[in-house]
Amino acid sequence: MNIMHPVLRRIDLNLLPVFDAVYRSRSVRLAAEELAMSTSALSHALSRLRSALNDPLFYREGHRMCPSVYASQLAPSICLLYTSPSPRD
C-alpha cells in the first residue's frame, strides 16, 4: 500500500519539514525556531514549496498562517511521513 500523496513524489523532500512545522505551529517564526532556521530561510523554503506545488499553501490571517484547502489535503500524508515507523534492517 502506497500512502504518499502523488504530488509529494516530485518535490524536494527537504521542504516537507517546513510545511509540517508551519502547518502545526501556524507561525513562520515558531516554525523557524523549531527547525533552527532563520525566518528568512524558512520563508524562502516556503516560497520554493509554493512554487513546486503551484499553491499558496498558507495565507496570513492576523498573526496566524492558515492553511489553504490544498495544504489541508496534503497535511495528513506529510504527517504520516513523520509518524510512521522506520523500516527495520
PyMOL Python script that loads the backbone (N, CA, C, O; Angstrom):
from pymol import cmd

cmd.read_pdbstr("""\
ATOM      1  N   MET A   1       0.842  -1.185   0.000  1.00  0.00           N
ATOM      2  CA  MET A   1       0.000   0.000   0.000  1.00  0.00           C
ATOM      3  C   MET A   1       0.881   1.239   0.000  1.00  0.00           C
ATOM      4  O   MET A   1       1.803   1.353   0.808  1.00  0.00           O
ATOM      5  N   ASN A   2       0.597   2.168  -0.906  1.00  0.00           N
ATOM      6  CA  ASN A   2       1.367   3.393  -1.003  1.00  0.00           C
ATOM      7  C   ASN A   2       0.558   4.526  -0.389  1.00  0.00           C
ATOM      8  O   ASN A   2      -0.511   4.873  -0.890  1.00  0.00           O
ATOM      9  N   ILE A   3       1.070   5.107   0.703  1.00  0.00           N
ATOM     10  CA  ILE A   3       0.325   6.147   1.416  1.00  0.00           C
ATOM     11  C   ILE A   3       0.756   7.555   1.030  1.00  0.00           C
ATOM     12  O   ILE A   3       0.124   8.526   1.446  1.00  0.00           O
ATOM     13  N   MET A   4       1.826   7.685   0.241  1.00  0.00           N
ATOM     14  CA  MET A   4       2.323   9.012  -0.105  1.00  0.00           C
ATOM     15  C   MET A   4       1.423   9.656  -1.159  1.00  0.00           C
ATOM     16  O   MET A   4       1.075   9.036  -2.164  1.00  0.00           O
ATOM     17  N   HIS A   5       1.065  10.885  -0.912  1.00  0.00           N
ATOM     18  CA  HIS A   5       0.275  11.662  -1.869  1.00  0.00           C
ATOM     19  C   HIS A   5       1.076  11.745  -3.169  1.00  0.00           C
ATOM     20  O   HIS A   5       2.278  12.000  -3.109  1.00  0.00           O
ATOM     21  N   PRO A   6       0.472  11.544  -4.329  1.00  0.00           N
ATOM     22  CA  PRO A   6       1.206  11.523  -5.603  1.00  0.00           C
ATOM     23  C   PRO A   6       2.024  12.784  -5.870  1.00  0.00           C
ATOM     24  O   PRO A   6       3.095  12.702  -6.471  1.00  0.00           O
ATOM     25  N   VAL A   7       1.546  13.935  -5.439  1.00  0.00           N
ATOM     26  CA  VAL A   7       2.267  15.191  -5.664  1.00  0.00           C
ATOM     27  C   VAL A   7       3.579  15.217  -4.894  1.00  0.00           C
ATOM     28  O   VAL A   7       4.548  15.825  -5.347  1.00  0.00           O
ATOM     29  N   LEU A   8       3.624  14.566  -3.736  1.00  0.00           N
ATOM     30  CA  LEU A   8       4.813  14.609  -2.891  1.00  0.00           C
ATOM     31  C   LEU A   8       5.984  13.849  -3.501  1.00  0.00           C
ATOM     32  O   LEU A   8       7.122  14.031  -3.071  1.00  0.00           O
ATOM     33  N   ARG A   9       5.732  13.015  -4.479  1.00  0.00           N
ATOM     34  CA  ARG A   9       6.801  12.243  -5.115  1.00  0.00           C
ATOM     35  C   ARG A   9       7.698  13.091  -5.986  1.00  0.00           C
ATOM     36  O   ARG A   9       8.829  12.694  -6.267  1.00  0.00           O
ATOM     37  N   ARG A  10       7.228  14.248  -6.421  1.00  0.00           N
ATOM     38  CA  ARG A  10       8.007  15.039  -7.377  1.00  0.00           C
ATOM     39  C   ARG A  10       8.641  16.305  -6.785  1.00  0.00           C
ATOM     40  O   ARG A  10       9.209  17.106  -7.527  1.00  0.00           O
ATOM     41  N   ILE A  11       8.556  16.493  -5.482  1.00  0.00           N
ATOM     42  CA  ILE A  11       9.130  17.708  -4.892  1.00  0.00           C
ATOM     43  C   ILE A  11      10.346  17.382  -4.036  1.00  0.00           C
ATOM     44  O   ILE A  11      10.593  16.227  -3.689  1.00  0.00           O
ATOM     45  N   ASP A  12      11.093  18.414  -3.707  1.00  0.00           N
ATOM     46  CA  ASP A  12      12.262  18.292  -2.837  1.00  0.00           C
ATOM     47  C   ASP A  12      11.776  17.921  -1.432  1.00  0.00           C
ATOM     48  O   ASP A  12      11.121  18.719  -0.761  1.00  0.00           O
ATOM     49  N   LEU A  13      12.101  16.720  -1.006  1.00  0.00           N
ATOM     50  CA  LEU A  13      11.615  16.240   0.295  1.00  0.00           C
ATOM     51  C   LEU A  13      12.198  17.014   1.470  1.00  0.00           C
ATOM     52  O   LEU A  13      11.670  16.941   2.580  1.00  0.00           O
ATOM     53  N   ASN A  14      13.272  17.750   1.242  1.00  0.00           N
ATOM     54  CA  ASN A  14      13.832  18.591   2.303  1.00  0.00           C
ATOM     55  C   ASN A  14      12.904  19.739   2.668  1.00  0.00           C
ATOM     56  O   ASN A  14      13.075  20.364   3.715  1.00  0.00           O
ATOM     57  N   LEU A  15      11.932  20.019   1.825  1.00  0.00           N
ATOM     58  CA  LEU A  15      10.980  21.098   2.105  1.00  0.00           C
ATOM     59  C   LEU A  15       9.814  20.641   2.970  1.00  0.00           C
ATOM     60  O   LEU A  15       9.086  21.473   3.510  1.00  0.00           O
ATOM     61  N   LEU A  16       9.629  19.350   3.108  1.00  0.00           N
ATOM     62  CA  LEU A  16       8.483  18.845   3.869  1.00  0.00           C
ATOM     63  C   LEU A  16       8.505  19.196   5.350  1.00  0.00           C
ATOM     64  O   LEU A  16       7.448  19.476   5.917  1.00  0.00           O
ATOM     65  N   PRO A  17       9.681  19.193   6.009  1.00  0.00           N
ATOM     66  CA  PRO A  17       9.673  19.635   7.417  1.00  0.00           C
ATOM     67  C   PRO A  17       9.196  21.083   7.571  1.00  0.00           C
ATOM     68  O   PRO A  17       8.593  21.434   8.586  1.00  0.00           O
ATOM     69  N   VAL A  18       9.461  21.911   6.577  1.00  0.00           N
ATOM     70  CA  VAL A  18       8.999  23.299   6.610  1.00  0.00           C
ATOM     71  C   VAL A  18       7.470  23.324   6.583  1.00  0.00           C
ATOM     72  O   VAL A  18       6.837  24.000   7.394  1.00  0.00           O
ATOM     73  N   PHE A  19       6.889  22.582   5.645  1.00  0.00           N
ATOM     74  CA  PHE A  19       5.429  22.501   5.570  1.00  0.00           C
ATOM     75  C   PHE A  19       4.862  22.009   6.892  1.00  0.00           C
ATOM     76  O   PHE A  19       3.939  22.611   7.442  1.00  0.00           O
ATOM     77  N   ASP A  20       5.416  20.913   7.402  1.00  0.00           N
ATOM     78  CA  ASP A  20       4.918  20.304   8.632  1.00  0.00           C
ATOM     79  C   ASP A  20       4.978  21.280   9.804  1.00  0.00           C
ATOM     80  O   ASP A  20       4.014  21.403  10.559  1.00  0.00           O
ATOM     81  N   ALA A  21       6.098  21.969   9.958  1.00  0.00           N
ATOM     82  CA  ALA A  21       6.260  22.892  11.085  1.00  0.00           C
ATOM     83  C   ALA A  21       5.309  24.080  10.985  1.00  0.00           C
ATOM     84  O   ALA A  21       4.718  24.483  11.987  1.00  0.00           O
ATOM     85  N   VAL A  22       5.154  24.645   9.791  1.00  0.00           N
ATOM     86  CA  VAL A  22       4.238  25.775   9.630  1.00  0.00           C
ATOM     87  C   VAL A  22       2.800  25.302   9.837  1.00  0.00           C
ATOM     88  O   VAL A  22       2.000  25.996  10.464  1.00  0.00           O
ATOM     89  N   TYR A  23       2.473  24.129   9.314  1.00  0.00           N
ATOM     90  CA  TYR A  23       1.110  23.611   9.466  1.00  0.00           C
ATOM     91  C   TYR A  23       0.764  23.407  10.945  1.00  0.00           C
ATOM     92  O   TYR A  23      -0.328  23.766  11.384  1.00  0.00           O
ATOM     93  N   ARG A  24       1.693  22.834  11.705  1.00  0.00           N
ATOM     94  CA  ARG A  24       1.419  22.574  13.126  1.00  0.00           C
ATOM     95  C   ARG A  24       1.425  23.839  13.965  1.00  0.00           C
ATOM     96  O   ARG A  24       0.560  24.016  14.823  1.00  0.00           O
ATOM     97  N   SER A  25       2.386  24.720  13.732  1.00  0.00           N
ATOM     98  CA  SER A  25       2.524  25.906  14.586  1.00  0.00           C
ATOM     99  C   SER A  25       1.683  27.083  14.121  1.00  0.00           C
ATOM    100  O   SER A  25       1.382  27.982  14.906  1.00  0.00           O
ATOM    101  N   ARG A  26       1.297  27.082  12.832  1.00  0.00           N
ATOM    102  CA  ARG A  26       0.555  28.195  12.233  1.00  0.00           C
ATOM    103  C   ARG A  26       1.330  29.511  12.338  1.00  0.00           C
ATOM    104  O   ARG A  26       0.748  30.594  12.404  1.00  0.00           O
ATOM    105  N   SER A  27       2.683  29.382  12.353  1.00  0.00           N
ATOM    106  CA  SER A  27       3.525  30.567  12.506  1.00  0.00           C
ATOM    107  C   SER A  27       4.866  30.339  11.818  1.00  0.00           C
ATOM    108  O   SER A  27       5.512  29.312  12.026  1.00  0.00           O
ATOM    109  N   VAL A  28       5.284  31.307  10.996  1.00  0.00           N
ATOM    110  CA  VAL A  28       6.596  31.212  10.356  1.00  0.00           C
ATOM    111  C   VAL A  28       7.697  31.325  11.411  1.00  0.00           C
ATOM    112  O   VAL A  28       8.681  30.586  11.369  1.00  0.00           O
ATOM    113  N   ARG A  29       7.528  32.241  12.345  1.00  0.00           N
ATOM    114  CA  ARG A  29       8.559  32.439  13.375  1.00  0.00           C
ATOM    115  C   ARG A  29       8.729  31.193  14.242  1.00  0.00           C
ATOM    116  O   ARG A  29       9.852  30.754  14.486  1.00  0.00           O
ATOM    117  N   LEU A  30       7.624  30.629  14.704  1.00  0.00           N
ATOM    118  CA  LEU A  30       7.718  29.436  15.557  1.00  0.00           C
ATOM    119  C   LEU A  30       8.244  28.230  14.780  1.00  0.00           C
ATOM    120  O   LEU A  30       9.007  27.426  15.316  1.00  0.00           O
ATOM    121  N   ALA A  31       7.838  28.107  13.532  1.00  0.00           N
ATOM    122  CA  ALA A  31       8.332  27.014  12.700  1.00  0.00           C
ATOM    123  C   ALA A  31       9.838  27.158  12.474  1.00  0.00           C
ATOM    124  O   ALA A  31      10.572  26.171  12.517  1.00  0.00           O
ATOM    125  N   ALA A  32      10.294  28.382  12.234  1.00  0.00           N
ATOM    126  CA  ALA A  32      11.721  28.624  12.040  1.00  0.00           C
ATOM    127  C   ALA A  32      12.512  28.277  13.307  1.00  0.00           C
ATOM    128  O   ALA A  32      13.575  27.661  13.228  1.00  0.00           O
ATOM    129  N   GLU A  33      11.997  28.667  14.460  1.00  0.00           N
ATOM    130  CA  GLU A  33      12.667  28.325  15.722  1.00  0.00           C
ATOM    131  C   GLU A  33      12.733  26.814  15.907  1.00  0.00           C
ATOM    132  O   GLU A  33      13.770  26.281  16.300  1.00  0.00           O
ATOM    133  N   GLU A  34      11.632  26.123  15.625  1.00  0.00           N
ATOM    134  CA  GLU A  34      11.590  24.666  15.779  1.00  0.00           C
ATOM    135  C   GLU A  34      12.623  23.977  14.882  1.00  0.00           C
ATOM    136  O   GLU A  34      13.239  22.989  15.281  1.00  0.00           O
ATOM    137  N   LEU A  35      12.805  24.502  13.678  1.00  0.00           N
ATOM    138  CA  LEU A  35      13.715  23.885  12.712  1.00  0.00           C
ATOM    139  C   LEU A  35      15.125  24.470  12.770  1.00  0.00           C
ATOM    140  O   LEU A  35      15.986  24.105  11.970  1.00  0.00           O
ATOM    141  N   ALA A  36      15.354  25.371  13.712  1.00  0.00           N
ATOM    142  CA  ALA A  36      16.657  26.032  13.876  1.00  0.00           C
ATOM    143  C   ALA A  36      17.081  26.728  12.584  1.00  0.00           C
ATOM    144  O   ALA A  36      18.218  26.601  12.129  1.00  0.00           O
ATOM    145  N   MET A  37      16.135  27.465  12.010  1.00  0.00           N
ATOM    146  CA  MET A  37      16.372  28.226  10.788  1.00  0.00           C
ATOM    147  C   MET A  37      16.049  29.688  11.067  1.00  0.00           C
ATOM    148  O   MET A  37      15.338  30.006  12.021  1.00  0.00           O
ATOM    149  N   SER A  38      16.573  30.565  10.234  1.00  0.00           N
ATOM    150  CA  SER A  38      16.139  31.959  10.325  1.00  0.00           C
ATOM    151  C   SER A  38      14.751  32.061   9.686  1.00  0.00           C
ATOM    152  O   SER A  38      14.375  31.218   8.872  1.00  0.00           O
ATOM    153  N   THR A  39      14.006  33.081  10.053  1.00  0.00           N
ATOM    154  CA  THR A  39      12.689  33.263   9.440  1.00  0.00           C
ATOM    155  C   THR A  39      12.836  33.525   7.946  1.00  0.00           C
ATOM    156  O   THR A  39      11.973  33.136   7.158  1.00  0.00           O
ATOM    157  N   SER A  40      13.922  34.180   7.555  1.00  0.00           N
ATOM    158  CA  SER A  40      14.173  34.440   6.141  1.00  0.00           C
ATOM    159  C   SER A  40      14.382  33.136   5.373  1.00  0.00           C
ATOM    160  O   SER A  40      13.828  32.953   4.289  1.00  0.00           O
ATOM    161  N   ALA A  41      15.177  32.239   5.932  1.00  0.00           N
ATOM    162  CA  ALA A  41      15.434  30.944   5.278  1.00  0.00           C
ATOM    163  C   ALA A  41      14.153  30.122   5.196  1.00  0.00           C
ATOM    164  O   ALA A  41      13.901  29.464   4.187  1.00  0.00           O
ATOM    165  N   LEU A  42      13.344  30.158   6.252  1.00  0.00           N
ATOM    166  CA  LEU A  42      12.092  29.413   6.233  1.00  0.00           C
ATOM    167  C   LEU A  42      11.138  30.011   5.204  1.00  0.00           C
ATOM    168  O   LEU A  42      10.467  29.268   4.487  1.00  0.00           O
ATOM    169  N   SER A  43      11.067  31.312   5.121  1.00  0.00           N
ATOM    170  CA  SER A  43      10.212  31.959   4.132  1.00  0.00           C
ATOM    171  C   SER A  43      10.647  31.605   2.712  1.00  0.00           C
ATOM    172  O   SER A  43       9.808  31.382   1.840  1.00  0.00           O
ATOM    173  N   HIS A  44      11.950  31.555   2.484  1.00  0.00           N
ATOM    174  CA  HIS A  44      12.468  31.173   1.169  1.00  0.00           C
ATOM    175  C   HIS A  44      12.088  29.724   0.846  1.00  0.00           C
ATOM    176  O   HIS A  44      11.660  29.429  -0.270  1.00  0.00           O
ATOM    177  N   ALA A  45      12.243  28.830   1.814  1.00  0.00           N
ATOM    178  CA  ALA A  45      11.874  27.427   1.608  1.00  0.00           C
ATOM    179  C   ALA A  45      10.375  27.299   1.343  1.00  0.00           C
ATOM    180  O   ALA A  45       9.957  26.509   0.496  1.00  0.00           O
ATOM    181  N   LEU A  46       9.576  28.067   2.058  1.00  0.00           N
ATOM    182  CA  LEU A  46       8.132  28.042   1.849  1.00  0.00           C
ATOM    183  C   LEU A  46       7.781  28.550   0.447  1.00  0.00           C
ATOM    184  O   LEU A  46       6.862  28.036  -0.190  1.00  0.00           O
ATOM    185  N   SER A  47       8.506  29.547  -0.025  1.00  0.00           N
ATOM    186  CA  SER A  47       8.295  30.049  -1.392  1.00  0.00           C
ATOM    187  C   SER A  47       8.612  28.976  -2.422  1.00  0.00           C
ATOM    188  O   SER A  47       7.885  28.823  -3.404  1.00  0.00           O
ATOM    189  N   ARG A  48       9.694  28.231  -2.204  1.00  0.00           N
ATOM    190  CA  ARG A  48      10.045  27.149  -3.121  1.00  0.00           C
ATOM    191  C   ARG A  48       8.969  26.070  -3.114  1.00  0.00           C
ATOM    192  O   ARG A  48       8.627  25.521  -4.161  1.00  0.00           O
ATOM    193  N   LEU A  49       8.444  25.772  -1.948  1.00  0.00           N
ATOM    194  CA  LEU A  49       7.393  24.770  -1.833  1.00  0.00           C
ATOM    195  C   LEU A  49       6.113  25.251  -2.524  1.00  0.00           C
ATOM    196  O   LEU A  49       5.438  24.481  -3.207  1.00  0.00           O
ATOM    197  N   ARG A  50       5.799  26.514  -2.339  1.00  0.00           N
ATOM    198  CA  ARG A  50       4.621  27.083  -3.003  1.00  0.00           C
ATOM    199  C   ARG A  50       4.759  27.008  -4.524  1.00  0.00           C
ATOM    200  O   ARG A  50       3.802  26.680  -5.227  1.00  0.00           O
ATOM    201  N   SER A  51       5.946  27.311  -5.020  1.00  0.00           N
ATOM    202  CA  SER A  51       6.185  27.235  -6.464  1.00  0.00           C
ATOM    203  C   SER A  51       6.096  25.802  -6.968  1.00  0.00           C
ATOM    204  O   SER A  51       5.504  25.542  -8.015  1.00  0.00           O
ATOM    205  N   ALA A  52       6.681  24.884  -6.228  1.00  0.00           N
ATOM    206  CA  ALA A  52       6.675  23.486  -6.644  1.00  0.00           C
ATOM    207  C   ALA A  52       5.264  22.912  -6.674  1.00  0.00           C
ATOM    208  O   ALA A  52       4.945  22.087  -7.530  1.00  0.00           O
ATOM    209  N   LEU A  53       4.428  23.342  -5.751  1.00  0.00           N
ATOM    210  CA  LEU A  53       3.072  22.801  -5.657  1.00  0.00           C
ATOM    211  C   LEU A  53       2.025  23.695  -6.332  1.00  0.00           C
ATOM    212  O   LEU A  53       0.849  23.341  -6.415  1.00  0.00           O
ATOM    213  N   ASN A  54       2.474  24.855  -6.809  1.00  0.00           N
ATOM    214  CA  ASN A  54       1.583  25.788  -7.501  1.00  0.00           C
ATOM    215  C   ASN A  54       0.337  26.122  -6.660  1.00  0.00           C
ATOM    216  O   ASN A  54      -0.793  26.105  -7.147  1.00  0.00           O
ATOM    217  N   ASP A  55       0.590  26.425  -5.390  1.00  0.00           N
ATOM    218  CA  ASP A  55      -0.488  26.769  -4.470  1.00  0.00           C
ATOM    219  C   ASP A  55       0.090  27.666  -3.384  1.00  0.00           C
ATOM    220  O   ASP A  55       1.247  27.487  -3.006  1.00  0.00           O
ATOM    221  N   PRO A  56      -0.673  28.621  -2.872  1.00  0.00           N
ATOM    222  CA  PRO A  56      -0.146  29.475  -1.800  1.00  0.00           C
ATOM    223  C   PRO A  56       0.106  28.720  -0.493  1.00  0.00           C
ATOM    224  O   PRO A  56       0.890  29.183   0.336  1.00  0.00           O
ATOM    225  N   LEU A  57      -0.531  27.583  -0.294  1.00  0.00           N
ATOM    226  CA  LEU A  57      -0.393  26.706   0.875  1.00  0.00           C
ATOM    227  C   LEU A  57      -0.867  27.324   2.182  1.00  0.00           C
ATOM    228  O   LEU A  57      -1.648  26.711   2.911  1.00  0.00           O
ATOM    229  N   PHE A  58      -0.402  28.534   2.487  1.00  0.00           N
ATOM    230  CA  PHE A  58      -0.793  29.211   3.724  1.00  0.00           C
ATOM    231  C   PHE A  58      -1.069  30.668   3.410  1.00  0.00           C
ATOM    232  O   PHE A  58      -0.435  31.252   2.531  1.00  0.00           O
ATOM    233  N   TYR A  59      -2.003  31.247   4.120  1.00  0.00           N
ATOM    234  CA  TYR A  59      -2.277  32.668   3.980  1.00  0.00           C
ATOM    235  C   TYR A  59      -2.340  33.266   5.382  1.00  0.00           C
ATOM    236  O   TYR A  59      -2.717  32.606   6.350  1.00  0.00           O
ATOM    237  N   ARG A  60      -1.962  34.523   5.453  1.00  0.00           N
ATOM    238  CA  ARG A  60      -1.915  35.202   6.737  1.00  0.00           C
ATOM    239  C   ARG A  60      -3.309  35.681   7.114  1.00  0.00           C
ATOM    240  O   ARG A  60      -4.018  36.304   6.324  1.00  0.00           O
ATOM    241  N   GLU A  61      -3.668  35.369   8.338  1.00  0.00           N
ATOM    242  CA  GLU A  61      -4.922  35.859   8.911  1.00  0.00           C
ATOM    243  C   GLU A  61      -4.567  36.393  10.291  1.00  0.00           C
ATOM    244  O   GLU A  61      -4.435  35.639  11.255  1.00  0.00           O
ATOM    245  N   GLY A  62      -4.416  37.712  10.362  1.00  0.00           N
ATOM    246  CA  GLY A  62      -3.922  38.309  11.607  1.00  0.00           C
ATOM    247  C   GLY A  62      -2.463  37.915  11.798  1.00  0.00           C
ATOM    248  O   GLY A  62      -1.626  38.177  10.934  1.00  0.00           O
ATOM    249  N   HIS A  63      -2.162  37.290  12.922  1.00  0.00           N
ATOM    250  CA  HIS A  63      -0.793  36.848  13.202  1.00  0.00           C
ATOM    251  C   HIS A  63      -0.604  35.357  12.943  1.00  0.00           C
ATOM    252  O   HIS A  63       0.445  34.802  13.270  1.00  0.00           O
ATOM    253  N   ARG A  64      -1.594  34.712  12.366  1.00  0.00           N
ATOM    254  CA  ARG A  64      -1.537  33.264  12.131  1.00  0.00           C
ATOM    255  C   ARG A  64      -1.418  32.958  10.649  1.00  0.00           C
ATOM    256  O   ARG A  64      -1.887  33.720   9.803  1.00  0.00           O
ATOM    257  N   MET A  65      -0.786  31.834  10.346  1.00  0.00           N
ATOM    258  CA  MET A  65      -0.721  31.312   8.987  1.00  0.00           C
ATOM    259  C   MET A  65      -1.774  30.208   8.886  1.00  0.00           C
ATOM    260  O   MET A  65      -1.651  29.169   9.534  1.00  0.00           O
ATOM    261  N   CYS A  66      -2.793  30.430   8.086  1.00  0.00           N
ATOM    262  CA  CYS A  66      -3.869  29.458   7.928  1.00  0.00           C
ATOM    263  C   CYS A  66      -3.630  28.635   6.663  1.00  0.00           C
ATOM    264  O   CYS A  66      -3.242  29.188   5.634  1.00  0.00           O
ATOM    265  N   PRO A  67      -3.853  27.337   6.725  1.00  0.00           N
ATOM    266  CA  PRO A  67      -3.610  26.501   5.546  1.00  0.00           C
ATOM    267  C   PRO A  67      -4.686  26.697   4.482  1.00  0.00           C
ATOM    268  O   PRO A  67      -5.855  26.930   4.787  1.00  0.00           O
ATOM    269  N   SER A  68      -4.257  26.596   3.231  1.00  0.00           N
ATOM    270  CA  SER A  68      -5.214  26.591   2.129  1.00  0.00           C
ATOM    271  C   SER A  68      -5.926  25.240   2.128  1.00  0.00           C
ATOM    272  O   SER A  68      -5.551  24.333   2.871  1.00  0.00           O
ATOM    273  N   VAL A  69      -6.937  25.116   1.306  1.00  0.00           N
ATOM    274  CA  VAL A  69      -7.649  23.843   1.189  1.00  0.00           C
ATOM    275  C   VAL A  69      -6.676  22.753   0.731  1.00  0.00           C
ATOM    276  O   VAL A  69      -6.697  21.634   1.242  1.00  0.00           O
ATOM    277  N   TYR A  70      -5.830  23.095  -0.234  1.00  0.00           N
ATOM    278  CA  TYR A  70      -4.860  22.125  -0.749  1.00  0.00           C
ATOM    279  C   TYR A  70      -3.869  21.692   0.333  1.00  0.00           C
ATOM    280  O   TYR A  70      -3.544  20.510   0.447  1.00  0.00           O
ATOM    281  N   ALA A  71      -3.392  22.655   1.126  1.00  0.00           N
ATOM    282  CA  ALA A  71      -2.476  22.324   2.222  1.00  0.00           C
ATOM    283  C   ALA A  71      -3.150  21.393   3.223  1.00  0.00           C
ATOM    284  O   ALA A  71      -2.521  20.473   3.745  1.00  0.00           O
ATOM    285  N   SER A  72      -4.415  21.632   3.484  1.00  0.00           N
ATOM    286  CA  SER A  72      -5.161  20.764   4.406  1.00  0.00           C
ATOM    287  C   SER A  72      -5.315  19.353   3.838  1.00  0.00           C
ATOM    288  O   SER A  72      -5.362  18.383   4.595  1.00  0.00           O
ATOM    289  N   GLN A  73      -5.392  19.235   2.523  1.00  0.00           N
ATOM    290  CA  GLN A  73      -5.465  17.916   1.896  1.00  0.00           C
ATOM    291  C   GLN A  73      -4.133  17.189   1.945  1.00  0.00           C
ATOM    292  O   GLN A  73      -4.096  15.968   2.097  1.00  0.00           O
ATOM    293  N   LEU A  74      -3.035  17.934   1.817  1.00  0.00           N
ATOM    294  CA  LEU A  74      -1.698  17.331   1.841  1.00  0.00           C
ATOM    295  C   LEU A  74      -1.234  16.968   3.254  1.00  0.00           C
ATOM    296  O   LEU A  74      -0.476  16.016   3.436  1.00  0.00           O
ATOM    297  N   ALA A  75      -1.681  17.710   4.229  1.00  0.00           N
ATOM    298  CA  ALA A  75      -1.178  17.570   5.600  1.00  0.00           C
ATOM    299  C   ALA A  75      -1.226  16.144   6.149  1.00  0.00           C
ATOM    300  O   ALA A  75      -0.240  15.719   6.751  1.00  0.00           O
ATOM    301  N   PRO A  76      -2.297  15.384   5.982  1.00  0.00           N
ATOM    302  CA  PRO A  76      -2.294  14.017   6.529  1.00  0.00           C
ATOM    303  C   PRO A  76      -1.192  13.136   5.942  1.00  0.00           C
ATOM    304  O   PRO A  76      -0.591  12.335   6.659  1.00  0.00           O
ATOM    305  N   SER A  77      -0.925  13.277   4.650  1.00  0.00           N
ATOM    306  CA  SER A  77       0.137  12.483   4.025  1.00  0.00           C
ATOM    307  C   SER A  77       1.506  12.885   4.553  1.00  0.00           C
ATOM    308  O   SER A  77       2.359  12.031   4.798  1.00  0.00           O
ATOM    309  N   ILE A  78       1.713  14.174   4.726  1.00  0.00           N
ATOM    310  CA  ILE A  78       3.004  14.644   5.235  1.00  0.00           C
ATOM    311  C   ILE A  78       3.171  14.240   6.693  1.00  0.00           C
ATOM    312  O   ILE A  78       4.262  13.843   7.103  1.00  0.00           O
ATOM    313  N   CYS A  79       2.123  14.336   7.467  1.00  0.00           N
ATOM    314  CA  CYS A  79       2.163  13.920   8.868  1.00  0.00           C
ATOM    315  C   CYS A  79       2.519  12.435   8.985  1.00  0.00           C
ATOM    316  O   CYS A  79       3.290  12.047   9.862  1.00  0.00           O
ATOM    317  N   LEU A  80       1.958  11.614   8.107  1.00  0.00           N
ATOM    318  CA  LEU A  80       2.256  10.177   8.129  1.00  0.00           C
ATOM    319  C   LEU A  80       3.733   9.899   7.878  1.00  0.00           C
ATOM    320  O   LEU A  80       4.288   8.946   8.424  1.00  0.00           O
ATOM    321  N   LEU A  81       4.372  10.729   7.051  1.00  0.00           N
ATOM    322  CA  LEU A  81       5.798  10.543   6.785  1.00  0.00           C
ATOM    323  C   LEU A  81       6.633  10.711   8.049  1.00  0.00           C
ATOM    324  O   LEU A  81       7.671  10.070   8.211  1.00  0.00           O
ATOM    325  N   TYR A  82       6.165  11.583   8.941  1.00  0.00           N
ATOM    326  CA  TYR A  82       6.921  11.852  10.167  1.00  0.00           C
ATOM    327  C   TYR A  82       6.529  10.959  11.328  1.00  0.00           C
ATOM    328  O   TYR A  82       7.277  10.858  12.301  1.00  0.00           O
ATOM    329  N   THR A  83       5.389  10.314  11.254  1.00  0.00           N
ATOM    330  CA  THR A  83       4.938   9.493  12.381  1.00  0.00           C
ATOM    331  C   THR A  83       5.000   8.007  12.102  1.00  0.00           C
ATOM    332  O   THR A  83       4.862   7.207  13.028  1.00  0.00           O
ATOM    333  N   SER A  84       5.206   7.607  10.836  1.00  0.00           N
ATOM    334  CA  SER A  84       5.257   6.182  10.544  1.00  0.00           C
ATOM    335  C   SER A  84       6.586   5.603  11.021  1.00  0.00           C
ATOM    336  O   SER A  84       7.614   6.276  10.936  1.00  0.00           O
ATOM    337  N   PRO A  85       6.583   4.390  11.511  1.00  0.00           N
ATOM    338  CA  PRO A  85       7.825   3.783  11.990  1.00  0.00           C
ATOM    339  C   PRO A  85       8.796   3.531  10.849  1.00  0.00           C
ATOM    340  O   PRO A  85       8.391   3.260   9.718  1.00  0.00           O
ATOM    341  N   SER A  86      10.078   3.622  11.161  1.00  0.00           N
ATOM    342  CA  SER A  86      11.112   3.355  10.173  1.00  0.00           C
ATOM    343  C   SER A  86      11.196   1.868   9.901  1.00  0.00           C
ATOM    344  O   SER A  86      11.027   1.066  10.819  1.00  0.00           O
ATOM    345  N   PRO A  87      11.456   1.476   8.644  1.00  0.00           N
ATOM    346  CA  PRO A  87      11.621   0.051   8.359  1.00  0.00           C
ATOM    347  C   PRO A  87      12.866  -0.496   9.047  1.00  0.00           C
ATOM    348  O   PRO A  87      13.888   0.187   9.125  1.00  0.00           O
ATOM    349  N   ARG A  88      12.786  -1.667   9.521  1.00  0.00           N
ATOM    350  CA  ARG A  88      13.930  -2.323  10.207  1.00  0.00           C
ATOM    351  C   ARG A  88      14.829  -2.973   9.191  1.00  0.00           C
ATOM    352  O   ARG A  88      14.372  -3.466   8.160  1.00  0.00           O
ATOM    353  N   ASP A  89      16.117  -2.971   9.489  1.00  0.00           N
ATOM    354  CA  ASP A  89      17.088  -3.649   8.612  1.00  0.00           C
ATOM    355  C   ASP A  89      17.059  -5.139   8.803  1.00  0.00           C
ATOM    356  O   ASP A  89      17.809  -5.860   8.147  1.00  0.00           O
TER     357      ASP A  89
END
""", "prot")
cmd.dss("prot")
cmd.show_as("cartoon", "prot")
cmd.util.cbc("prot")
cmd.orient("prot")
